[in-house]
Amino acid sequence: MQRIKTFKTLTRAAAAASFLAVQATICIGTVYWAVAATLRMEGTAAIVLAAIFALPSAYLLMVVLRMAYDAETDPANQ
């Protein structure tokens, strides 16, 4: 089956991806804040923790983007 790529489906995919990305960012930020506050991290340690969180976070956002695109352009969902 061929994907349906119209302005409408791509706009919906972008809206779904941005909504889910914001929700994921809020959750990841909350976990980061909780860990940093619990361990009383400041300065360099907090930056290192942020770098540790950055790679899985970027992967999660890419997965969310791909899932939204697949869901919104799938002919079965139209």
Backbone as CSV, one residue per row, in Angstrom:
resi,resn,N_x,N_y,N_z,CA_x,CA_y,CA_z,C_x,C_y,C_z
1,MET,0.830,-1.186,0.000,0.000,0.000,0.000,0.873,1.248,0.000
2,GLN,0.391,2.220,-0.674,1.126,3.467,-0.742,0.584,4.441,0.294
3,ARG,1.472,5.176,0.903,1.098,6.156,1.923,0.363,7.334,1.289
4,ILE,-0.580,7.889,2.026,-1.319,9.064,1.566,-0.582,10.298,2.075
5,LYS,-0.003,11.057,1.147,0.787,12.232,1.513,0.143,13.484,0.941
6,THR,-0.827,13.997,1.645,-1.447,15.256,1.257,-1.112,16.290,2.319
7,PHE,-1.465,17.527,2.029,-1.221,18.590,3.002,-1.941,18.287,4.307
8,LYS,-3.146,17.767,4.198,-3.961,17.468,5.379,-3.313,16.387,6.248
9,THR,-2.865,15.298,5.637,-2.279,14.219,6.432,-0.931,14.628,7.024
10,LEU,-0.147,15.387,6.267,1.145,15.827,6.786,0.977,16.849,7.904
11,THR,-0.044,17.697,7.799,-0.329,18.648,8.871,-0.766,17.915,10.130
12,ARG,-1.598,16.911,9.955,-2.028,16.114,11.112,-0.845,15.384,11.739
13,ALA,0.040,14.869,10.918,1.223,14.178,11.441,2.111,15.142,12.220
14,ALA,2.280,16.345,11.693,3.090,17.344,12.393,2.449,17.743,13.717
15,ALA,1.130,17.896,13.723,0.429,18.260,14.956,0.538,17.146,15.992
16,ALA,0.339,15.915,15.564,0.438,14.784,16.494,1.860,14.636,17.019
17,ALA,2.834,14.790,16.138,4.227,14.658,16.556,4.617,15.760,17.526
18,SER,4.181,16.985,17.259,4.541,18.074,18.166,3.862,17.912,19.521
19,PHE,2.607,17.467,19.535,1.923,17.236,20.806,2.642,16.173,21.621
20,LEU,2.948,15.044,20.986,3.612,13.959,21.703,5.036,14.331,22.108
21,ALA,5.715,15.118,21.274,7.069,15.545,21.611,7.069,16.468,22.825
22,VAL,6.089,17.357,22.904,5.990,18.245,24.067,5.718,17.432,25.326
23,GLN,4.819,16.464,25.230,4.518,15.624,26.391,5.754,14.830,26.824
24,ALA,6.475,14.278,25.875,7.682,13.513,26.199,8.755,14.412,26.803
25,THR,8.905,15.618,26.264,9.896,16.554,26.787,9.573,16.948,28.220
26,ILE,8.306,17.163,28.505,7.900,17.501,29.871,8.221,16.350,30.819
27,CYS,7.913,15.140,30.409,8.196,13.973,31.264,9.694,13.784,31.473
28,ILE,10.460,13.899,30.416,11.908,13.731,30.521,12.505,14.835,31.386
29,GLY,12.038,16.055,31.192,12.521,17.169,32.007,12.190,17.001,33.473
30,THR,11.020,16.468,33.759,10.628,16.234,35.149,11.512,15.174,35.795
31,VAL,11.778,14.107,35.068,12.657,13.058,35.601,14.065,13.609,35.804
32,TYR,14.556,14.392,34.848,15.883,15.000,34.981,15.934,15.896,36.210
33,TRP,14.925,16.739,36.365,14.875,17.646,37.510,14.835,16.867,38.823
34,ALA,14.031,15.804,38.871,13.912,15.008,40.093,15.236,14.334,40.448
35,VAL,15.909,13.777,39.460,17.189,13.111,39.721,18.237,14.129,40.149
36,ALA,18.317,15.247,39.442,19.312,16.268,39.777,19.050,16.865,41.153
37,ALA,17.793,17.089,41.491,17.470,17.660,42.799,17.710,16.652,43.918
38,THR,17.364,15.396,43.679,17.560,14.367,44.704,19.039,14.156,45.001
39,LEU,19.844,14.175,43.958,21.285,13.979,44.135,22.024,15.286,44.410
40,ARG,21.288,16.378,44.484,21.846,17.719,44.750,22.985,18.056,43.792
41,MET,22.704,17.879,42.517,23.708,18.149,41.491,23.689,19.620,41.110
42,GLU,24.869,20.154,40.894,25.009,21.534,40.440,26.151,21.594,39.432
43,GLY,26.113,22.611,38.612,27.211,22.884,37.698,27.516,21.760,36.733
44,THR,28.766,21.316,36.768,29.253,20.326,35.816,28.509,18.999,35.931
45,ALA,28.209,18.585,37.138,27.502,17.312,37.323,26.120,17.357,36.680
46,ALA,25.434,18.480,36.797,24.110,18.617,36.183,24.215,18.609,34.663
47,ILE,25.263,19.208,34.132,25.462,19.221,32.680,25.769,17.809,32.172
48,VAL,26.565,17.061,32.916,26.865,15.676,32.532,25.592,14.841,32.557
49,LEU,24.768,15.026,33.585,23.498,14.304,33.654,22.601,14.683,32.476
50,ALA,22.579,15.954,32.113,21.785,16.394,30.960,22.289,15.742,29.675
51,ALA,23.603,15.617,29.544,24.163,14.959,28.357,23.781,13.482,28.323
52,ILE,23.735,12.851,29.494,23.327,11.446,29.560,21.866,11.302,29.148
53,PHE,21.033,12.259,29.535,19.613,12.225,29.184,19.374,12.615,27.726
54,ALA,20.290,13.333,27.105,20.058,13.897,25.773,19.935,12.831,24.685
55,LEU,20.795,11.846,24.703,20.786,10.848,23.632,19.513,9.997,23.624
56,PRO,19.109,9.417,24.745,17.840,8.675,24.725,16.642,9.574,24.426
57,SER,16.719,10.826,24.855,15.622,11.756,24.589,15.500,12.038,23.097
58,ALA,16.619,12.243,22.433,16.594,12.485,20.993,16.058,11.262,20.256
59,TYR,16.453,10.076,20.701,15.941,8.846,20.088,14.433,8.734,20.281
60,LEU,13.955,9.022,21.485,12.524,8.962,21.765,11.748,9.936,20.881
61,LEU,12.267,11.136,20.704,11.578,12.117,19.867,11.557,11.688,18.402
62,MET,12.610,11.032,17.941,12.615,10.522,16.567,11.593,9.398,16.401
63,VAL,11.473,8.539,17.398,10.486,7.454,17.346,9.078,8.030,17.324
64,VAL,8.838,9.050,18.140,7.519,9.695,18.181,7.191,10.309,16.827
65,LEU,8.150,10.973,16.215,7.938,11.586,14.904,7.610,10.526,13.855
66,ARG,8.358,9.434,13.864,8.123,8.361,12.901,6.760,7.698,13.115
67,MET,6.393,7.470,14.377,5.098,6.855,14.672,3.945,7.746,14.227
68,ALA,4.060,9.049,14.468,2.999,9.969,14.062,2.874,10.004,12.541
69,TYR,3.996,10.027,11.847,3.969,10.033,10.383,3.338,8.749,9.850
70,ASP,3.766,7.616,10.400,3.214,6.330,9.953,1.716,6.237,10.215
71,ALA,1.286,6.707,11.362,-0.134,6.608,11.712,-0.998,7.523,10.853
72,GLU,-0.535,8.714,10.591,-1.364,9.682,9.873,-1.364,9.484,8.363
73,THR,-0.344,8.833,7.824,-0.305,8.630,6.371,-0.715,7.219,5.966
74,ASP,-1.073,6.387,6.920,-1.502,5.019,6.629,-2.896,5.034,6.000
75,PRO,-3.065,4.413,4.849,-4.381,4.410,4.194,-5.477,3.760,5.044
76,ALA,-5.128,2.827,5.894,-6.132,2.162,6.732,-6.728,3.109,7.769
77,ASN,-6.015,4.171,8.101,-6.495,5.121,9.109,-7.293,6.275,8.509
78,GLN,-7.474,6.268,7.214,-8.153,7.406,6.590,-9.626,7.185,6.596
